[in-house]
Amino acid sequence: MKRIYKLLDAPSWEAARAAGVFSGSAVDARDGFIHFSDAGQAPDTARLHFKGQSGLVLLTVDADQLGEALKWEPSRGGALFPHLFGPLPVTAVIEARALELDADGAPRLGPLS
């Protein structure tokens, strides 16, 4: 099972759980896909894009459940990032974990596999 990760605010996750799908953040909507990171990319994503934001949730997602809607495309520094072209079914989420901020204000992700 390939795992990918999504950071989002807790209210968005609660709304997704109620709806059964996550349709993306404002940034996702602007770009036309839902942004994800793999385990090696997630710490930089957290630090670069979510620093100082409290009330975040880290979703661990089973990428194998997303089918052909998941594309790996070049992004930051030319690295291939997972992008989902369609809504994220809540059933593909393996874990949702509330995050705390470290002393520098970056979300503390903990170990990722």
C-alpha positions as CSV (number, residue, x, y, z in Angstrom):
1,M,0.0,0.0,0.0
2,K,1.4,3.4,-1.0
3,R,0.7,6.1,1.5
4,I,0.3,9.8,0.7
5,Y,-0.4,12.7,3.0
6,K,-2.7,15.8,3.1
7,L,-2.6,18.6,5.6
8,L,-5.9,20.5,6.2
9,D,-7.7,22.4,8.9
10,A,-9.9,20.4,11.3
11,P,-13.2,22.0,10.2
12,S,-12.6,21.0,6.6
13,W,-11.9,17.4,7.7
14,E,-15.1,17.3,9.8
15,A,-17.1,18.6,6.8
16,A,-15.5,16.0,4.6
17,R,-16.3,13.2,7.1
18,A,-19.9,14.3,7.1
19,A,-20.1,14.5,3.3
20,G,-18.1,11.3,2.7
21,V,-15.6,13.1,0.4
22,F,-13.1,15.9,0.6
23,S,-13.3,18.2,-2.4
24,G,-10.2,20.2,-1.6
25,S,-9.1,23.5,-0.1
26,A,-9.2,26.9,-1.8
27,V,-5.6,26.3,-3.1
28,D,-6.7,22.9,-4.4
29,A,-9.7,24.4,-6.2
30,R,-7.5,27.2,-7.7
31,D,-5.0,24.6,-9.0
32,G,-7.6,22.1,-10.3
33,F,-6.5,19.2,-8.2
34,I,-6.0,18.1,-4.5
35,H,-2.4,18.5,-3.4
36,F,-0.7,15.6,-1.5
37,S,2.8,14.8,-0.4
38,D,4.7,11.5,0.0
39,A,6.4,10.8,3.3
40,G,9.7,12.4,2.2
41,Q,7.9,15.6,1.0
42,A,5.4,16.1,3.8
43,P,7.7,17.7,6.3
44,D,8.8,20.4,3.9
45,T,5.2,20.9,2.8
46,A,4.2,21.4,6.4
47,R,7.0,23.9,7.1
48,L,6.6,25.9,3.8
49,H,2.9,26.1,3.5
50,F,1.4,25.5,7.0
51,K,3.8,27.2,9.4
52,G,2.0,29.1,12.1
53,Q,-1.4,27.5,11.4
54,S,-3.0,25.7,14.4
55,G,-5.9,23.3,14.3
56,L,-4.4,21.2,11.5
57,V,-5.1,17.5,10.7
58,L,-2.7,15.2,8.9
59,L,-4.5,12.6,6.7
60,T,-2.8,9.4,5.8
61,V,-4.3,8.2,2.6
62,D,-4.1,4.8,0.8
63,A,-3.0,6.0,-2.7
64,D,-3.9,2.6,-4.2
65,Q,-7.6,3.4,-3.6
66,L,-7.5,6.5,-5.7
67,G,-7.1,4.9,-9.1
68,E,-6.3,6.8,-12.3
69,A,-7.5,10.1,-10.8
70,L,-4.1,10.2,-8.9
71,K,-1.3,11.6,-11.0
72,W,2.4,12.1,-10.0
73,E,3.5,15.4,-11.5
74,P,6.6,17.6,-11.3
75,S,6.3,20.4,-8.7
76,R,8.7,21.9,-6.1
77,G,12.2,21.4,-7.4
78,G,11.1,19.1,-10.1
79,A,10.1,16.4,-7.6
80,L,7.0,14.3,-8.5
81,F,4.1,15.1,-6.2
82,P,0.8,13.2,-6.0
83,H,-2.1,15.2,-7.3
84,L,-5.7,14.0,-7.2
85,F,-8.0,15.1,-10.0
86,G,-11.3,14.6,-8.3
87,P,-12.6,14.3,-4.8
88,L,-10.9,12.3,-2.0
89,P,-13.3,9.6,-0.7
90,V,-13.1,9.5,3.1
91,T,-12.9,5.7,2.8
92,A,-9.4,6.0,1.4
93,V,-8.2,7.8,4.6
94,I,-6.3,5.4,6.8
95,E,-5.7,7.8,9.6
96,A,-6.5,11.4,10.6
97,R,-4.3,12.8,13.2
98,A,-4.5,16.3,14.9
99,L,-1.2,18.1,14.8
100,E,0.6,20.4,17.2
101,L,3.1,23.1,16.3
102,D,6.8,22.9,17.1
103,A,8.8,25.7,18.8
104,D,9.2,27.3,15.3
105,G,5.5,27.2,14.5
106,A,5.8,24.3,12.0
107,P,3.3,21.4,12.2
108,R,4.9,18.4,14.0
109,L,4.1,15.5,11.8
110,G,5.8,12.7,13.7
111,P,7.0,9.5,12.0
112,L,5.6,8.8,8.5
113,S,5.9,5.6,6.6
